[in-house]
Amino acid sequence: MSSTASPDFLVESRGTVAELGAWVVGLAFGRGPGGLFAGLGDGTVRLAGPEWQVVQAHDGAVLSLCADARDGALSGGDDGRLLRIAPDGSTVELAKYGSKWVEHVAAHESGVRACAVAKAVHVLDMAGQPLKSLAHPSTVGGIAFDGKGKRIAASHYNGASVWFVNAKEDKPRVLEWKGSHHAIAVSPDGEHVVTAMQEMSLHGWRLKDGQHMRMSGYPAKTHSLGFTAKGRWLATSGAESVVLWPFFGGGPMGKQPTELAGGDEVFCTRVACHPQHDMVAAGFEDGLVLLADIASGRVLPIAPPGGGGVSALAWNAAGTLLAFGTEQGRCGVVDLGKRA
């Protein structure tokens, strides 16, 4: 851990920790006053509070979780169900896809939702009604809306596809690059699409001219990536530090990435960029959670090692609350807006 600002972990003075007893697959703060939702490998969704509420959501495991379009959360399971969990813990089944897994979910505040099931991305409206199903050449590895919710990007074998949600004729812009593509991110301005590849590298496309961007040198596969609020940096896991690629001044091609919070020979497993500032939270395979300021390189220790590798991170919309979860079921929330 490089240049930490304090030997004390902030969770001890500004947070709470709970042992939930199962792998934390995903975390999401509701867009409304609904608080924190945690999707677990035992099929439950937990709602944070003095006493965590248990929602028996899926018959199997939760595979994906995200904040819903307005409030509450969406969850997808290996039971083929797409659910909406309300802030009070009540559930509504939005769709059932037979025995196929609902591996990825996404929602935009404009009201549109989507889920990936095998080779298809299903798009639903705010009322939960199906709008369209978008077919892909192979199993979808990840989905992401652009900043306005007008387009959705999906990764798959040999590239990615970008679709207009409200198009009368569903014909994607296909972004080609040979190999297996998984996690995907779209820059806030909608100009760049980046995917993580099986070959321990990233590949990107600049949409205005189709320019390819290849980012390599990772010692492990990248499972987590995301752009900072203004799109200047792309933060990624997959190394012994947080790897940040510059997306300004003509980058990232021909430029070296910035690396923060490394040096302990422990791989970063999850990243989550602050919703407003150029800061990134990072979780590591030993359970350590840190917060790094990109401009200064200053690192704040959030939570100590323990409880298994960090498997999920999430910010609330204001950027005052940071939640983390681990493979062994440890879940914590830190209030960064709290006065010391």
C-alpha positions as a Markdown table, in Angstrom:
| # | Residue | x | y | z |
|---|---|---|---|---|
| 1 | Met | 0.0 | 0.0 | 0.0 |
| 2 | Ser | 1.7 | 3.2 | -1.2 |
| 3 | Ser | 1.8 | 6.5 | 0.6 |
| 4 | Thr | -1.3 | 6.0 | 2.8 |
| 5 | Ala | -2.5 | 9.1 | 4.5 |
| 6 | Ser | -3.3 | 7.5 | 7.8 |
| 7 | Pro | -2.5 | 4.1 | 9.5 |
| 8 | Asp | -6.2 | 3.9 | 10.6 |
| 9 | Phe | -8.9 | 2.3 | 8.4 |
| 10 | Leu | -11.9 | 4.6 | 8.0 |
| 11 | Val | -14.4 | 1.8 | 8.4 |
| 12 | Glu | -13.4 | 1.7 | 12.1 |
| 13 | Ser | -14.5 | 5.3 | 12.7 |
| 14 | Arg | -16.9 | 6.1 | 9.9 |
| 15 | Gly | -18.5 | 2.8 | 9.0 |
| 16 | Thr | -20.2 | -0.5 | 9.8 |
| 17 | Val | -19.4 | -4.1 | 8.9 |
| 18 | Ala | -21.7 | -7.1 | 8.7 |
| 19 | Glu | -21.1 | -10.8 | 8.0 |
| 20 | Leu | -23.8 | -11.8 | 5.6 |
| 21 | Gly | -22.7 | -15.5 | 5.2 |
| 22 | Ala | -22.5 | -15.8 | 1.4 |
| 23 | Trp | -20.5 | -14.4 | -1.5 |
| 24 | Val | -21.4 | -10.8 | -2.2 |
| 25 | Val | -22.0 | -10.9 | -6.0 |
| 26 | Gly | -23.1 | -7.3 | -6.4 |
| 27 | Leu | -23.9 | -4.1 | -4.5 |
| 28 | Ala | -26.1 | -1.1 | -5.4 |
| 29 | Phe | -27.4 | 2.0 | -3.8 |
| 30 | Gly | -30.9 | 2.8 | -4.9 |
| 31 | Arg | -31.3 | 6.0 | -6.8 |
| 32 | Gly | -34.1 | 7.1 | -4.4 |
| 33 | Pro | -34.0 | 6.8 | -0.6 |
| 34 | Gly | -33.9 | 3.0 | -0.7 |
| 35 | Gly | -30.5 | 2.5 | 0.7 |
| 36 | Leu | -28.0 | -0.3 | 0.0 |
| 37 | Phe | -28.9 | -3.6 | -1.7 |
| 38 | Ala | -26.5 | -6.6 | -1.6 |
| 39 | Gly | -27.0 | -9.6 | -4.0 |
| 40 | Leu | -25.6 | -12.8 | -2.6 |
| 41 | Gly | -24.5 | -16.2 | -4.0 |
| 42 | Asp | -27.1 | -17.9 | -1.8 |
| 43 | Gly | -29.9 | -16.3 | -3.9 |
| 44 | Thr | -30.9 | -13.7 | -1.3 |
| 45 | Val | -30.8 | -9.9 | -1.6 |
| 46 | Arg | -30.1 | -8.1 | 1.6 |
| 47 | Leu | -31.2 | -4.6 | 2.5 |
| 48 | Ala | -28.8 | -2.7 | 4.7 |
| 49 | Gly | -29.9 | -1.4 | 8.1 |
| 50 | Pro | -29.4 | -1.8 | 11.8 |
| 51 | Glu | -30.8 | -5.3 | 11.1 |
| 52 | Trp | -30.2 | -6.4 | 7.6 |
| 53 | Gln | -33.4 | -7.4 | 5.9 |
| 54 | Val | -33.3 | -10.7 | 4.0 |
| 55 | Val | -35.2 | -11.0 | 0.7 |
| 56 | Gln | -35.6 | -14.5 | -0.7 |
| 57 | Ala | -35.1 | -13.5 | -4.3 |
| 58 | His | -33.8 | -16.4 | -6.4 |
| 59 | Asp | -33.9 | -20.1 | -6.3 |
| 60 | Gly | -30.1 | -20.5 | -6.8 |
| 61 | Ala | -27.6 | -17.7 | -6.9 |
| 62 | Val | -27.9 | -14.0 | -7.6 |
| 63 | Leu | -25.7 | -13.5 | -10.7 |
| 64 | Ser | -26.1 | -9.8 | -11.3 |
| 65 | Leu | -27.4 | -6.7 | -9.4 |
| 66 | Cys | -27.7 | -3.0 | -10.2 |
| 67 | Ala | -29.6 | 0.1 | -9.1 |
| 68 | Asp | -33.0 | 0.2 | -10.8 |
| 69 | Ala | -34.0 | 3.1 | -13.0 |
| 70 | Arg | -35.8 | 5.2 | -10.4 |
| 71 | Asp | -35.4 | 3.5 | -7.0 |
| 72 | Gly | -34.9 | -0.1 | -5.7 |
| 73 | Ala | -32.7 | -2.6 | -7.5 |
| 74 | Leu | -32.7 | -5.1 | -10.3 |
| 75 | Ser | -31.4 | -8.6 | -9.8 |
| 76 | Gly | -30.8 | -11.5 | -12.2 |
| 77 | Gly | -30.4 | -15.1 | -11.2 |
| 78 | Asp | -29.5 | -18.6 | -12.4 |
| 79 | Asp | -33.2 | -19.4 | -12.0 |
| 80 | Gly | -33.9 | -17.4 | -15.2 |
| 81 | Arg | -35.7 | -14.6 | -13.4 |
| 82 | Leu | -35.3 | -10.8 | -13.6 |
| 83 | Leu | -36.6 | -9.2 | -10.4 |
| 84 | Arg | -37.2 | -5.7 | -9.2 |
| 85 | Ile | -36.6 | -5.3 | -5.4 |
| 86 | Ala | -38.3 | -2.3 | -3.9 |
| 87 | Pro | -36.9 | -0.2 | -1.1 |
| 88 | Asp | -39.2 | -2.0 | 1.3 |
| 89 | Gly | -38.0 | -5.4 | 0.2 |
| 90 | Ser | -41.0 | -6.4 | -1.8 |
| 91 | Thr | -40.2 | -8.1 | -5.2 |
| 92 | Val | -41.8 | -8.1 | -8.6 |
| 93 | Glu | -40.8 | -10.6 | -11.3 |
| 94 | Leu | -40.3 | -8.5 | -14.5 |
| 95 | Ala | -39.4 | -11.5 | -16.7 |
| 96 | Lys | -38.7 | -15.2 | -16.7 |
| 97 | Tyr | -36.4 | -16.7 | -19.3 |
| 98 | Gly | -36.8 | -20.4 | -18.6 |
| 99 | Ser | -33.7 | -22.2 | -17.4 |
| 100 | Lys | -31.3 | -19.6 | -19.0 |
| 101 | Trp | -29.2 | -17.5 | -16.6 |
| 102 | Val | -29.7 | -13.8 | -16.3 |
| 103 | Glu | -26.0 | -13.0 | -16.1 |
| 104 | His | -26.0 | -9.2 | -16.5 |
| 105 | Val | -28.4 | -6.4 | -15.7 |
| 106 | Ala | -28.3 | -2.7 | -16.3 |
| 107 | Ala | -30.7 | 0.3 | -15.8 |
| 108 | His | -30.7 | 4.0 | -16.7 |
| 109 | Glu | -32.4 | 6.8 | -14.8 |
| 110 | Ser | -34.3 | 7.6 | -18.0 |
| 111 | Gly | -36.4 | 4.5 | -17.3 |
| 112 | Val | -35.0 | 1.9 | -19.6 |
| 113 | Arg | -33.7 | -1.5 | -18.3 |
| 114 | Ala | -31.8 | -4.3 | -19.8 |
| 115 | Cys | -30.6 | -7.8 | -19.1 |
| 116 | Ala | -28.3 | -10.3 | -20.9 |
| 117 | Val | -29.5 | -13.9 | -21.2 |
| 118 | Ala | -27.3 | -16.2 | -23.3 |
| 119 | Lys | -26.9 | -14.5 | -26.7 |
| 120 | Ala | -29.7 | -12.0 | -26.3 |
| 121 | Val | -30.0 | -8.6 | -24.6 |
| 122 | His | -33.6 | -7.9 | -23.5 |
| 123 | Val | -34.7 | -4.3 | -23.2 |
| 124 | Leu | -37.6 | -3.3 | -20.9 |
| 125 | Asp | -39.4 | -0.1 | -20.2 |
| 126 | Met | -40.1 | 1.6 | -16.9 |
| 127 | Ala | -43.4 | -0.4 | -16.5 |
| 128 | Gly | -41.4 | -3.6 | -16.9 |
| 129 | Gln | -42.8 | -4.3 | -20.4 |
| 130 | Pro | -40.5 | -5.8 | -23.0 |
| 131 | Leu | -39.4 | -3.4 | -25.7 |
| 132 | Lys | -37.2 | -5.6 | -27.8 |
| 133 | Ser | -34.7 | -8.5 | -27.8 |
| 134 | Leu | -31.3 | -7.9 | -29.4 |
| 135 | Ala | -29.6 | -10.9 | -30.8 |
| 136 | His | -25.8 | -11.4 | -30.7 |
| 137 | Pro | -23.5 | -13.9 | -32.4 |
| 138 | Ser | -22.4 | -15.4 | -29.1 |
| 139 | Thr | -23.0 | -15.3 | -25.4 |
| 140 | Val | -23.1 | -11.7 | -24.1 |
| 141 | Gly | -20.2 | -11.0 | -21.8 |
| 142 | Gly | -21.3 | -7.6 | -20.4 |
| 143 | Ile | -23.7 | -4.7 | -21.0 |
| 144 | Ala | -23.6 | -1.0 | -20.4 |
| 145 | Phe | -25.8 | 2.0 | -21.3 |
| 146 | Asp | -24.3 | 5.3 | -22.5 |
| 147 | Gly | -24.6 | 8.4 | -20.4 |
| 148 | Lys | -28.0 | 9.4 | -21.9 |
| 149 | Gly | -29.5 | 5.9 | -21.9 |
| 150 | Lys | -30.0 | 6.2 | -25.7 |
| 151 | Arg | -27.6 | 3.4 | -26.6 |
| 152 | Ile | -26.7 | 0.1 | -25.1 |
| 153 | Ala | -23.4 | -1.7 | -25.7 |
| 154 | Ala | -22.9 | -5.4 | -25.4 |
| 155 | Ser | -19.6 | -7.4 | -25.5 |
| 156 | His | -19.3 | -10.8 | -27.0 |
| 157 | Tyr | -16.9 | -13.0 | -28.9 |
| 158 | Asn | -15.0 | -11.1 | -31.6 |
| 159 | Gly | -16.0 | -7.7 | -30.4 |
| 160 | Ala | -19.0 | -5.6 | -29.2 |
| 161 | Ser | -22.2 | -4.3 | -30.6 |
| 162 | Val | -23.8 | -0.9 | -30.0 |
| 163 | Trp | -27.5 | -0.5 | -30.4 |
| 164 | Phe | -29.9 | 2.5 | -30.3 |
| 165 | Val | -32.6 | 1.7 | -27.7 |
| 166 | Asn | -35.4 | 3.5 | -29.5 |
| 167 | Ala | -34.4 | 2.6 | -33.1 |
| 168 | Lys | -37.3 | 1.5 | -35.3 |
| 169 | Glu | -35.0 | -1.0 | -37.1 |
| 170 | Asp | -32.6 | -2.8 | -34.7 |
| 171 | Lys | -29.3 | -2.9 | -36.6 |
| 172 | Pro | -26.2 | -2.6 | -34.4 |
| 173 | Arg | -22.9 | -0.9 | -35.0 |
| 174 | Val | -20.5 | -3.8 | -34.7 |
| 175 | Leu | -17.1 | -3.1 | -33.2 |
| 176 | Glu | -14.8 | -5.9 | -34.3 |
| 177 | Trp | -11.7 | -7.3 | -32.7 |
| 178 | Lys | -10.9 | -11.0 | -32.6 |
| 179 | Gly | -11.1 | -12.7 | -29.2 |
| 180 | Ser | -13.3 | -13.2 | -26.2 |
| 181 | His | -14.7 | -9.9 | -24.7 |
| 182 | His | -16.2 | -9.7 | -21.3 |
| 183 | Ala | -16.6 | -6.7 | -19.0 |
| 184 | Ile | -17.6 | -3.5 | -20.9 |
| 185 | Ala | -17.6 | 0.2 | -20.2 |
| 186 | Val | -18.9 | 3.3 | -22.2 |
| 187 | Ser | -17.3 | 6.7 | -21.6 |
| 188 | Pro | -19.6 | 9.3 | -20.1 |
| 189 | Asp | -19.6 | 11.3 | -23.3 |
| 190 | Gly | -20.5 | 8.2 | -25.3 |
| 191 | Glu | -17.4 | 8.5 | -27.5 |
| 192 | His | -15.5 | 5.4 | -26.3 |
| 193 | Val | -16.3 | 1.7 | -25.7 |
| 194 | Val | -13.8 | -0.5 | -23.9 |
| 195 | Thr | -13.9 | -4.2 | -23.2 |
| 196 | Ala | -11.8 | -6.5 | -21.0 |
| 197 | Met | -10.6 | -9.5 | -22.9 |
| 198 | Gln | -9.8 | -13.1 | -22.0 |
| 199 | Glu | -6.2 | -12.5 | -23.2 |
| 200 | Met | -5.5 | -10.3 | -20.1 |
| 201 | Ser | -5.7 | -7.0 | -22.1 |
| 202 | Leu | -8.3 | -4.3 | -22.9 |
| 203 | His | -9.6 | -3.3 | -26.3 |
| 204 | Gly | -11.3 | 0.0 | -27.1 |
| 205 | Trp | -12.9 | 1.8 | -30.0 |
| 206 | Arg | -13.3 | 5.5 | -30.6 |
| 207 | Leu | -16.7 | 5.7 | -32.1 |
| 208 | Lys | -16.4 | 8.9 | -34.2 |
| 209 | Asp | -13.8 | 7.3 | -36.5 |
| 210 | Gly | -13.6 | 3.6 | -35.5 |
| 211 | Gln | -10.0 | 4.0 | -34.1 |
| 212 | His | -8.8 | 0.9 | -32.2 |
| 213 | Met | -7.2 | 1.2 | -28.8 |
| 214 | Arg | -5.3 | -1.7 | -27.3 |
| 215 | Met | -4.3 | -1.6 | -23.7 |
| 216 | Ser | -2.1 | -4.5 | -22.6 |
| 217 | Gly | 0.5 | -5.6 | -20.1 |
| 218 | Tyr | -1.8 | -7.0 | -17.4 |
| 219 | Pro | -0.6 | -9.9 | -15.3 |
| 220 | Ala | -4.2 | -11.1 | -14.7 |
| 221 | Lys | -7.6 | -10.9 | -16.3 |
| 222 | Thr | -9.5 | -7.7 | -15.8 |
| 223 | His | -12.9 | -8.3 | -14.2 |
| 224 | Ser | -13.7 | -4.7 | -13.3 |
| 225 | Leu | -13.4 | -1.4 | -15.1 |
| 226 | Gly | -15.0 | 2.0 | -15.2 |
| 227 | Phe | -14.6 | 5.6 | -16.3 |
| 228 | Thr | -14.1 | 8.5 | -13.9 |
| 229 | Ala | -17.0 | 11.0 | -13.8 |
| 230 | Lys | -15.8 | 13.3 | -16.6 |
| 231 | Gly | -14.3 | 10.4 | -18.6 |
| 232 | Arg | -10.6 | 11.5 | -18.2 |
| 233 | Trp | -9.5 | 8.2 | -16.9 |
| 234 | Leu | -10.4 | 4.5 | -17.2 |
| 235 | Ala | -9.8 | 2.6 | -14.0 |
| 236 | Thr | -9.2 | -1.1 | -14.1 |
| 237 | Ser | -8.4 | -4.2 | -12.0 |
| 238 | Gly | -6.1 | -7.0 | -13.0 |
| 239 | Ala | -2.8 | -5.9 | -11.6 |
| 240 | Glu | -1.1 | -5.4 | -8.2 |
| 241 | Ser | -2.2 | -1.7 | -8.4 |
| 242 | Val | -5.1 | 0.3 | -9.7 |
| 243 | Val | -4.3 | 0.8 | -13.4 |
| 244 | Leu | -5.6 | 4.1 | -14.9 |
| 245 | Trp | -5.5 | 4.8 | -18.6 |
| 246 | Pro | -5.6 | 8.5 | -19.7 |
| 247 | Phe | -8.5 | 9.3 | -22.1 |
| 248 | Phe | -7.4 | 12.9 | -22.7 |
| 249 | Gly | -4.8 | 14.6 | -24.8 |
| 250 | Gly | -5.1 | 12.0 | -27.5 |
| 251 | Gly | -4.7 | 9.0 | -25.1 |
| 252 | Pro | -4.6 | 6.3 | -24.3 |
| 253 | Met | -2.6 | 5.2 | -27.4 |
| 254 | Gly | 1.0 | 5.9 | -27.0 |
| 255 | Lys | 0.8 | 6.7 | -23.4 |
| 256 | Gln | 1.7 | 4.7 | -20.3 |
| 257 | Pro | -1.0 | 4.2 | -17.6 |
| 258 | Thr | -0.8 | 5.6 | -14.1 |
| 259 | Glu | -0.7 | 3.1 | -11.3 |
| 260 | Leu | -1.9 | 3.8 | -7.8 |
| 261 | Ala | -2.1 | 2.0 | -4.5 |
| 262 | Gly | 0.2 | -0.9 | -5.4 |
| 263 | Gly | 3.3 | -2.5 | -4.2 |
| 264 | Asp | 2.1 | -5.3 | -1.9 |
| 265 | Glu | 2.0 | -8.1 | -4.5 |
| 266 | Val | -1.7 | -8.5 | -4.0 |
| 267 | Phe | -4.0 | -8.2 | -7.1 |
| 268 | Cys | -6.7 | -5.6 | -7.4 |
| 269 | Thr | -10.0 | -7.3 | -8.0 |
| 270 | Arg | -12.6 | -4.5 | -8.1 |
| 271 | Val | -12.6 | -0.7 | -8.9 |
| 272 | Ala | -15.4 | 1.9 | -8.5 |
| 273 | Cys | -14.9 | 5.5 | -9.6 |
| 274 | His | -16.4 | 8.3 | -7.5 |
| 275 | Pro | -19.5 | 9.7 | -9.2 |
| 276 | Gln | -18.3 | 13.3 | -9.1 |
| 277 | His | -14.5 | 13.5 | -8.6 |
| 278 | Asp | -11.4 | 12.0 | -10.0 |
| 279 | Met | -11.1 | 9.4 | -7.3 |
| 280 | Val | -11.3 | 5.6 | -7.4 |
| 281 | Ala | -12.1 | 3.0 | -4.8 |
| 282 | Ala | -10.3 | -0.3 | -5.1 |
| 283 | Gly | -10.6 | -3.7 | -3.5 |
| 284 | Phe | -8.0 | -6.3 | -3.4 |
| 285 | Glu | -7.8 | -10.1 | -3.3 |
| 286 | Asp | -6.9 | -10.1 | 0.4 |
| 287 | Gly | -10.0 | -8.0 | 1.4 |
| 288 | Leu | -8.2 | -4.6 | 1.5 |
| 289 | Val | -10.2 | -1.6 | 0.4 |
| 290 | Leu | -8.6 | 1.7 | -0.5 |
| 291 | Leu | -9.6 | 5.1 | -1.9 |
| 292 | Ala | -7.1 | 6.9 | -4.2 |
| 293 | Asp | -7.1 | 10.5 | -5.4 |
| 294 | Ile | -5.8 | 10.4 | -8.9 |
| 295 | Ala | -4.4 | 13.9 | -9.1 |
| 296 | Ser | -2.3 | 13.8 | -5.9 |
| 297 | Gly | -1.8 | 10.0 | -5.6 |
| 298 | Arg | -3.0 | 10.2 | -2.0 |
| 299 | Val | -4.4 | 6.9 | -0.7 |
| 300 | Leu | -6.9 | 6.5 | 2.1 |
| 301 | Pro | -7.2 | 3.1 | 3.8 |
| 302 | Ile | -10.9 | 2.2 | 3.9 |
| 303 | Ala | -11.0 | -1.4 | 5.2 |
| 304 | Pro | -8.3 | -3.8 | 6.4 |
| 305 | Pro | -7.6 | -7.2 | 4.8 |
| 306 | Gly | -9.8 | -10.1 | 5.8 |
| 307 | Gly | -13.1 | -11.7 | 4.8 |
| 308 | Gly | -11.9 | -13.0 | 1.4 |
| 309 | Gly | -11.2 | -11.1 | -1.8 |
| 310 | Val | -13.2 | -8.0 | -2.5 |
| 311 | Ser | -16.0 | -9.0 | -5.0 |
| 312 | Ala | -18.1 | -5.8 | -5.1 |
| 313 | Leu | -17.9 | -2.1 | -4.6 |
| 314 | Ala | -20.6 | 0.7 | -5.0 |
| 315 | Trp | -21.0 | 4.4 | -4.4 |
| 316 | Asn | -24.2 | 6.2 | -3.6 |
| 317 | Ala | -25.1 | 9.0 | -6.1 |
| 318 | Ala | -23.7 | 11.8 | -3.9 |
| 319 | Gly | -20.4 | 10.0 | -3.5 |
| 320 | Thr | -20.6 | 10.2 | 0.3 |
| 321 | Leu | -21.2 | 6.5 | 1.0 |
| 322 | Leu | -18.9 | 3.6 | -0.2 |
| 323 | Ala | -20.0 | 0.0 | 0.2 |
| 324 | Phe | -17.8 | -3.1 | -0.2 |
| 325 | Gly | -18.4 | -6.8 | -0.2 |
| 326 | Thr | -16.2 | -9.9 | -0.2 |
| 327 | Glu | -16.2 | -13.5 | -1.4 |
| 328 | Gln | -16.8 | -14.7 | 2.2 |
| 329 | Gly | -19.8 | -12.5 | 2.8 |
| 330 | Arg | -18.3 | -9.5 | 4.6 |
| 331 | Cys | -20.1 | -6.3 | 3.7 |
| 332 | Gly | -19.2 | -2.8 | 4.9 |
| 333 | Val | -20.4 | 0.8 | 4.4 |
| 334 | Val | -18.2 | 3.8 | 5.0 |
| 335 | Asp | -19.6 | 7.3 | 5.4 |
| 336 | Leu | -17.1 | 9.6 | 3.8 |
| 337 | Gly | -19.3 | 12.7 | 4.2 |
| 338 | Lys | -19.3 | 12.3 | 8.0 |
| 339 | Arg | -17.5 | 15.0 | 9.9 |
| 340 | Ala | -14.5 | 13.7 | 11.9 |
